[in-house]
Amino acid sequence: MTQVAEPMTERAGAGAAAVPHWIGGVRVAGTSGRRGPVFNPATGQVAREVDFASVEEVDAAVAAAKAAFPAWRATSLSKRTEIMFRIRNLVETHRRELAAFLTSEHGKVPSDALGEIARGLENLEFSTGIPHLMKGGYSEQVSGGVDVYQIRQPLGVAAGITPFNFPAMVPMWMFANAIACGNTFILKPSEKDPSASIYMAELLAEAGVPAGVFNVINGDKVAVDRILEHPDIAAVSFVGSTPIARYIYETGTKHGKRVQALGGAKNHMIVLPDADIEMAADAAVSAAYGSSGERCMAVATVVAVGSVADPLVEAIGKRLPKINVGPGSDPAAEMGPLVTKVHRDKVATYLDSATKQGATLVADGREHALYKESDGFFLGLSLIDDVTPVMDCYRDEIFGPVLTVTRVATYDEALKLVNDNPYGNGTAIFTRDGGAARQYQFDVNVGMVGINVPIPVPVAYYSFGGWKASLFGDLHMYGPEGIQFYTRAKVVTARWPDPGTSKVDLGFPRTR
């Protein structure tokens, strides 16, 4: 697949100095005087810069969103549904242009970028069912002449703080439900790959989203802290690392906001002795190295139980040289670079620490030609065997193309390993034994479980979220829990006047 011309140039005109903000339905150039570099990870060059918002610019976006809220909330469900359908169709029509941003700023190969957009589209499609999703309940005659019903109403201004690894999909996880429910929204994307968010803002405007309903603020901690503190923001959604997720949750809730903050992960894939070795090896390679391992649902550790370990490691090792690593401009590339040089170099340090701590380095990604000779942020596929829970490569979320293998003797030992881990995002088990698989889904303390499925990301009509240190907050993201997060319940108790039947009664209301 050849890379298409970047729509930022087509829409904004060549020579744009920096990626701007989107406030009140228009592009707004930054005025803070602060900017950050946006790299093309395949070349190592700065592709563009991005404006960093000041406190005043965040306040301007919040003011635009707050002003747009009353009219948007009053917009009928049928009209909002019509607009959500148009958003979905425009994103689908322009998916290749949107994917080009992911390739040029994140480094995803085009097939992976298009896959990300496809999963985002599922959330847009889910949001088109908002008339059904917003239905409440009604109970007639709970007492003489009294009815009770519950309705769901939007919160007001909501904000989303999204990570670099899914610059199109994760915003769609958030804003689709938020605006469909009648909220207005402020998106703070990662400063590493911000252009996709501005392009989506343009598509939303084209779909008929009124000015101020959807806003984009680029920036760093200054923007994040103002979002968390601003009194007119009612709710904040976040996806990122666990330390930042904890900070987002604690700071946001301290300021009276509803917060859902998804943190880090250390996803285990248990392989039992009866598993199909070839299937398990294919799954491990696909799940560990897709998107260069920069996925919160990537398999980080294969837990090989008993006799399966040697043949499984051998099968995985045979597959690694066949994976084509290269830039997104190469139609044959299956895995691209990492997002920045700093991140690539940090990932590579785990290869040294693993061997120093007693592990076996089966495949070293630093031996790849692009790591040695390219200016891009490439690292080949790495495989580390004989890993134990005390090693850095096991304890830390590496977030790169490094797969570790831990060997255990029994299912119980494997289960304990997963349940003792501080993270609880996703996990998988590979086996032919239905009873073992069912027992695992019953026993494991993890939010998302795959049975012979290595990346168990739920479809849009379920909800996404982990347990333990992988989630701060009570509600998971998108799907039914997303609707619940972006609305609040109001219960109405109603009696219509019936002359001559009312009287003073100081007792507590009774239904009998």
C-alpha positions, 0 to 999 in steps of 0.5 A: 500500500502506498502512503497517501498525501497527508490531508493536513497539507491538503486542508490547511495549506502547505507551510503550516508552522505547527499543529494548531488547536481546534476551538469553537469549530475552527483551527486556532494557532497557539499563542503560548510561544511553546511548541514540541517536536513531532517526529516521523519515526521512520526517518528520525526527522522532525515532521512538524511542530505542535502548539502547547496550550497555555492555561488561557487557551484551555480556558477558551476551549472550556468556555466554547464547550460550556457555551455550546452545551445547552443547545447541544443537550437540547438537540433531539436524539434523532438529530444527534443520531443523524450526526453520529451516522454522518461522522461514522460515514466520513471517518470510513470514507477518509480512513486512508487519509486518517491512517496516513497520519498514524503512519507518519507520526506514530510509525504504524504500518498502513495495515495496522493503522487501518486496523486501528481505525476499523476498531474506532469505527465500531465505537462510532457505530455503537454510538448511533444507537443512542436513542436506545442506549439512553432509555430509562425506566418507568414504574406506574402506580407505585403509590396511589396516583404516583408514578416513578421514572428514571431518566439519564442526562448528560453531565456537561463538559467532558474531557479526554486525555489520550495516549500516543499509541492509538491516536485515532481509536482511543479518542473515538472510544471517548468522544463518540459516546460523550457527544452522542449522550449530549455532552460537549467534549475537549480532547487533549491528544498526545503531543507525540502524534497530534495531527489525527485529532485535528483531522477528526475535528474537521470531519466532525464539523463537516458532519454537522457537529456544532461549533464548540461541541468538540474541541482539541487542545494540544499540549503538555502537563500545563494543559492536563493540569488545567483540565483536571482543575477546571471547575466547568469540566465535569468528567475526565477520561484517560488512557496511559501509564499507571503512575499518570493514571493514578495522578489523573484519578486522584487530582481529578476526583479531588476537584470533584470530577467523575474520572475513569483512568486506564493505566498500564499492563503486563499481559500474560498468555498462558500456554498449557501442555495440550495447546496447539503449538503452532497456533499458540506461536502464531498468536504470541508473535502476532500479539507481542510484536504488532504495532511494535509492541506499543499496545496496552493489550500486547502480550508481554509474557508467555507463561509456558506450562510444563513440557510445552516450553521448549517446543513453544520457544523454538516455534516462536523463534523460527517465526521472528526472522520472517517478520518484515520490519520497515517504514510504513512507505514499504508495502511489505513492512509488517512492523514499523519503528517505535514512536521516539528515539528516547523510547526505543533506546529505553526499550533496548536497555531491557535486553541488557538487564535481562541477561545480566539478571540471568535470562536467556536472550534468544533473539536480539532486536539490536541486531536488525540492520535498521537499528544499526544503520537507519536514522529511524527509531527501529528495533527488531523483534526480541525474545527473552527466555527463562525470565523470572518475576524478579527481573526488570524485564518482567516487572516493568511495562516495556511497551516495545517489541520484546516478548518474555517467556516464563516457565512454570510447572503447573496451571496453579503456578501459572495462575498465581503468577498472573494474579500476583501481578499488580496489573490486571488488564488483559490475559489469554490462555491457550488450551484444547481443554474447555474445562481448564479454560473455563476454570481460568476465566473463573479464577483469574483476577484480570478484566479482559480474558481471551480463550485461544484469543491473544488480544481480547479487546472487547467489541464496542457493545461490551466495555474495555477495562482492566482491574487492579493497577490497570484501572482507576475508577469504577467504570470501564471505557466505551460500550454500556459502561461508557454510556453510564460514565457520560450520563447521570441518572435522575429519578422523578416521582410524579403525581398529577393534581386530583382536587380534594384528595391532598392533605398535610402529612408530616410523616415520611412518604410511604408506598403502602 
